[in-house]
Amino acid sequence: MKSWLMIVVVVLAVASAFLFFDDNSSVGLAPPKYKAGLADLTANISINNVVNNSVNGSVQFLINYSITYKNIGNVASSNVTAFSGNSMSCNGGWGSGGGGSSQIPALNPNQIITYPTYKIMSCYGLWSANAMVDSTNALSELREDNNNANISISI
């Protein structure tokens, strides 16, 4: 009877010892450490439609698109800076581009804010747009690698 009791005590002692090891232990059986609640902002660009407004041999396309920012984290974000821009590279060799920054308000978990916008393209070629939220990395996030969005289409 004493031998069974001794085995149970040893097993319980070994098992409880594993509970006290952290993630840096060589044993590796301790429960993982979890990050505190953090926001996680993402950017997305979607093209709503492209309208061909070309008349009498002139080329003109209206590109309607939306930039969407979303907090996929588990706590509200703070106000952050976002950057967006677009450019066109014409088949004839010329092009243009522009962009700017804006403030994104605090977003609750799963909250989305969408900015519809457009670009008039007066040539055949490649149109590209990009967006970045928290461009200054002012906000600590669950992931820092999902703040950018890019899209391109050939006209």
Secondary structure, 3 states (H helix, E strand, C coil): CHHHHHHHHHHHHHHHHHHCCCCCCCCCCCCCCCCCCCECEEEEEEEEEEEECCCCCCCCEEEEEEEEEEECCCCCCCCEEEEEEEEEEECCCCEEEEEEEEEECCCCCCCEEEEEEEEEECCCEEEEEEEEECCCCCCCECCCCCCEEEEEEEC
